[in-house]
Amino acid sequence: MKFIHAADLHLDSPFLGLQHLPNVLLAQVRKSTFSAATKVFDQAITDQVDFVLLAGDLFDRAEQSVSAQAYLFEQFERLNDAQIPVLISFGNHDYLADQHQTVAYPANVTVFGPEAETKTLTLDSGETVAISGFSYPQRWVPDDQVGQFPSHAATDWHIGMLHGAVSTGRDDHYAPFTVAELLTKHYDYWALGHIHHRQFLHEQPPILYAGNTQGRAITENGTKGAYLVTSQQGRLVPEFFETATINWEAITLSGGDSLQTLSQQLVEWLTAHPADRTTLTAFIVQVEQPLASEDTAQLKSGDWLALWQRTQQRAMRAAQRYVMAVKVAALTADVVPPQLDQHYWEQGAAAVFTPENLQQLFGKLNQDQTLAEWFVRPQTATEVEAAARQQLAELMGEEGNHGA
C-alpha cells in the first residue's frame, strides 16, 4: 500500500506585503501555492498511489476564487482518470460553513463532514483501509474531537486525519488533542495538518504534520512538501518529498561599519551561496558599532535597499536570490554568568530549559498558528535559552552593582 499525506496547500494566498517585488517575480510567488500543489498531484500519478489525503486548509480563505476552485477540480479529475481516490478534511481557513460549491467534485473525492466519520477503501491488492476524519464546521473548533474517532476498525490498516494543534489545556481553538489520546485509537498512521513546519510527534505509529507545501512568508522557511507513505513489513513508513517552487531564508551575518561595506559583503555572500531555486532572502546584519546616523536613516527609509536591489540585479539573478530585507542589529557579547560557579549555572540551566518546561511556558500561545510554527523550529529552543541567559546575566550584574 502507498498513499500521499499532504496538508495546508493554502491556494489563493494573497502574499501581502510583497508588492515591491519585480512584476515577474511577484507573479511567480503568487502562482507558487498552485505550482507546489501540482507537484503533489503529479507525484501521486507518477507513483500510482492508492489514495491521497489532504488534511485541511486546501484554500487560504473561506471565499475561494473561481480560478482556485477550478484548479482543484481539474487536479481531482486528473486523479479520477488515474483511479486514485482523494479524501479531504477542511480546516480553519476553508471551513465547511463557507464552502459554496456549485459544481460537484468528481466521484473519486470524499469530503469529511463536521463530525468524525470513516471511509473504508478496498485496494487492488485486496488490503482494506479505514480512514477517519472530520472537517471544521466553522473557523474555530475549541473542543477535543478525538473522542468521536472510532478505535481501529477490523481492517488491515486504519488512518486518522486531523487538522489541529496539541492541547495546552486552555483557550484552545483548533481541534485540540494530545498524542497520548491519539495512541489509544491504535491507528497505523495519523495524518496531521495545521502546523506549517513538518514534524513528527510520534515515530511508530507515525503521528506527524506534513507542513505546508509552499512557504508563504519568511517565518515559513525550510524545505516544504508532503509525504509518500508506504507499507513495509507491517508498518507505514513516510518519506518526505519537496514541492515548493519558492524558498524563503533568513540569514544572519556579521557586518562592517558602513552601508558601502555592507553592500560589498552582501554581493560576496550571494556569490558564495547560490540557491537551487528562487529564494526570497532576508538579512540580519550584526555590527559591533552602530552605523553613522546618515547610513541608519538611509537603511530605515528603505532608500538604500531599493537602490541596492536595482544595482545588484545581476548578482541576485546569478544566485537565484532576491534580497527582500536587510536589518542591522548591534552585536551582543557572549554571556558570562557573573559571580556564579559555571558548573552550577549549567546544571541549573539543564534542569530549567527542558522541552516540557518550554511547552508549559508557551501555553496557549501555541494556538496562534504563526507563533506555533516559530516555537517548533529546531533553533527556537536555543534562541529562547540564549535570551534568558542574557537577561539573567544582566539582572545579576545589576544586583551586584547595587550591592557595591
Buried (B, 14 or more C-beta within 10 A) or exposed (E): BBBBBBBBBBBBBEBEEBEEBEEEBBEBBBBBBBBBBBBBBEBBBEBEBBBBBBBBBBBBBBEBEEEBBEBBBEBBBBBBEBEBBBBBBBBBBBBBEBBEEEEEBBEBBBBBEBEBBBBEBEBEEEBBBBBBBBBBBEBBBEEBBBEEBBEBBEBBBBBBBBBBBBBBEEEBBBBBBBEEEBEEBEBBBBBBBBBBBBBEBEEEBBBBBBBBBBBBBBBBBBBBBBBBBBBEEEEBBBEBBBBBBBBBBEBEBEBBBBBEBBBEBBBEBBEEEEBEEBBBBBBBBBBEEEBEEEBBEBBEEEEBBEEBBEEBEEBBEEBBBBBBEBEBEEEEEEBEBBEEEEEEBEEEBEEEBEEEEBEEEBEEBBBBBEBBBBBBBEEBBEEBBBEBBBEBBEEBBEEEEEEE
